Amino acid sequence: MLESLRRFFNDLAPEWDDKVYHSPEKIRFILDITGVAPGFKILDVGCGTGVLIPFLIEKIGSSGEIIGLDIAEKMLERAREKFPESLFPTVKFVHEDIMNFESLDKFDLIIFYSVFPHIQEKQKCIEKAASMLTTGGKLAICHSESREKINAIHREAGSPVCHHLLPPAFEVASYMKQAGLQILHSIDTNEMYAVIGSLAN
């Protein structure tokens, strides 16, 4: 499953930025409600070609740190071209699956933007992410399109993503609660999708 998904996104990598539109206004709104602030250490899960990176840098400034994580090395190659370490020393990219990723440091924000349908073991993944949060840290699972639109795109895309569907927000919120997180926001509208939880102090 993971290998076929890796190949699928590697094949799409060269044209990804031209094919897929992400509303800057919606992204900024989502980041605003996460409470992301200067100095935050962020894990961007399924970062792809680095769609979120400019928006995250806007929020955290030069004192923060971003690790972009992805299973598709061709997506990461494109991300590194756009955000070379020489110009963006606080941005790192790691070729790894979230379930195998280990970090000595904890994160102030772990964000799954436009990737959660592709996570196979969703509850276990949320538990893993929660374990990597700082006290008071936030976990955000979000899309700048509606759940219905995301699911329709995946159904039409064929194998291997045709069954990769985004669960209702209440279901994801339930997983977060079981992982010890307090739900801050649960948005599941025809405009966007965002479930944000916090590790209680």
C-alpha positions in Angstrom: 0.0 0.0 0.0 2.7 2.5 1.0 4.9 1.7 -1.9 2.1 2.1 -4.5 1.2 5.5 -2.8 4.8 6.6 -3.0 5.0 5.8 -6.7 1.7 7.5 -7.3 2.9 10.8 -5.8 6.3 10.5 -7.2 4.7 10.4 -10.7 2.7 13.5 -9.9 5.5 15.5 -8.4 6.8 17.3 -11.6 3.4 18.8 -12.3 1.9 19.0 -8.8 2.3 22.7 -8.2 0.7 23.5 -11.6 -2.2 21.1 -11.2 -3.3 21.7 -7.6 -4.6 25.0 -6.2 -4.6 25.9 -2.5 -6.4 29.1 -1.4 -3.9 31.3 0.4 -6.8 33.0 2.3 -8.1 29.6 3.6 -4.6 28.4 4.5 -3.9 31.6 6.5 -7.3 31.2 8.3 -6.5 27.7 9.3 -3.0 28.6 10.5 -4.5 31.5 12.5 -6.8 29.2 14.4 -4.0 26.8 15.3 -2.4 29.7 17.2 1.0 29.2 15.5 3.4 31.9 16.6 7.1 33.0 16.2 9.6 30.4 17.4 7.3 27.4 17.0 8.8 24.1 16.1 6.6 22.5 13.4 6.2 19.1 11.8 4.5 19.4 8.4 3.3 15.8 7.7 2.9 14.9 4.0 4.5 18.2 3.1 4.7 17.3 -0.6 6.3 20.1 -2.6 6.2 22.5 0.3 2.9 24.1 -0.2 2.6 25.2 3.4 6.2 26.3 3.9 5.8 30.0 2.9 2.7 30.4 5.1 4.4 28.7 8.1 7.5 30.9 7.7 5.2 34.0 7.7 4.0 32.9 11.1 7.1 31.6 12.9 9.8 33.9 11.5 13.5 33.1 11.7 13.3 31.8 15.3 11.1 28.8 14.5 11.9 25.5 12.8 10.0 23.4 10.2 10.5 19.8 9.4 8.7 18.7 6.2 8.0 15.0 6.1 6.9 12.9 3.1 7.0 9.4 1.7 7.5 10.6 -1.9 11.1 11.5 -2.5 10.3 13.2 -5.8 7.9 15.6 -4.0 10.7 16.4 -1.5 13.2 17.0 -4.4 10.8 19.7 -5.7 10.4 21.1 -2.2 14.2 21.3 -1.7 14.5 23.1 -5.1 12.0 25.7 -3.9 13.4 26.0 -0.4 17.1 25.3 -0.4 18.8 24.9 2.9 21.3 27.7 2.0 18.4 30.2 1.9 16.0 28.6 4.4 18.3 27.2 7.1 15.3 26.6 9.5 13.5 24.4 7.0 14.4 20.7 6.8 12.9 17.9 4.7 12.8 14.3 5.7 11.9 11.3 3.5 10.0 9.1 6.0 6.5 7.8 6.9 5.1 9.5 10.0 4.6 6.1 11.7 8.4 5.4 11.4 9.5 9.0 12.1 11.4 9.6 15.4 12.4 12.9 16.9 14.3 13.7 20.1 12.5 17.1 20.2 8.8 17.7 20.7 6.7 19.9 18.4 4.6 23.0 19.1 2.4 22.2 16.0 2.0 19.0 14.0 0.0 19.7 10.9 -1.5 17.3 8.4 -2.6 19.5 5.5 -4.2 17.8 2.5 -2.8 14.4 3.4 -4.9 12.7 6.1 -7.1 10.6 3.7 -3.9 8.8 2.7 -3.0 7.8 6.2 -3.9 4.1 6.6 -4.2 3.7 10.3 -5.7 7.0 11.2 -6.3 6.5 15.0 -2.7 5.1 15.5 -1.3 8.0 13.5 -3.1 10.5 15.7 -1.8 8.7 18.8 1.8 8.9 17.4 1.4 12.6 16.6 0.0 13.4 20.0 3.0 11.7 21.6 5.3 14.1 19.8 3.6 17.3 21.0 4.9 19.7 23.6 2.6 20.4 26.5 0.1 22.8 25.0 1.1 21.8 21.5 -1.4 21.6 18.7 -2.4 18.9 16.2 -4.1 20.1 13.1 -5.8 17.9 10.4 -7.0 20.2 7.7 -7.9 20.9 4.1 -8.7 24.1 2.3 -11.5 22.3 0.5 -14.6 20.5 1.7 -14.6 16.9 2.8 -17.1 16.1 0.0 -14.8 17.7 -2.7 -11.7 15.9 -1.4 -13.4 12.6 -1.3 -14.9 13.1 -4.8 -11.4 13.9 -6.2 -10.0 10.7 -4.7 -12.8 8.5 -5.9 -12.3 9.8 -9.4 -8.5 9.5 -9.3 -8.4 5.8 -9.4 -6.0 3.4 -7.8 -4.3 3.7 -5.3 -6.2 6.6 -3.8 -9.8 5.9 -4.8 -10.6 4.5 -1.3 -8.6 7.1 0.6 -11.4 9.1 2.1 -11.5 11.9 4.7 -13.6 10.9 7.7 -16.2 13.3 9.2 -14.7 15.8 11.6 -16.5 14.3 14.6 -14.7 11.0 13.9 -11.3 12.6 13.8 -12.1 14.7 16.9 -13.0 11.4 18.6 -9.6 9.9 17.7 -7.9 13.1 19.1 -9.8 12.9 22.4 -8.8 9.2 22.7 -5.2 10.3 22.3 -5.6 12.8 25.2 -6.1 15.9 23.2 -8.6 18.7 23.9 -10.6 19.7 20.8 -10.2 23.4 20.0 -11.8 23.6 16.6 -13.9 21.2 14.5 -14.9 22.6 11.0 -16.5 20.5 8.4 -18.2 22.8 5.9 -18.6 23.3 2.2 -15.6 25.7 2.4 -12.9 23.8 4.4 -12.1 21.1 6.9 -10.1 21.5 10.1 -9.9 19.6 13.3 -7.5 21.0 15.8 -6.6 19.5 19.2 -4.3 20.6 21.9 -2.2 18.6 24.4 -3.5 19.8 27.8 -1.2 21.6 30.1 
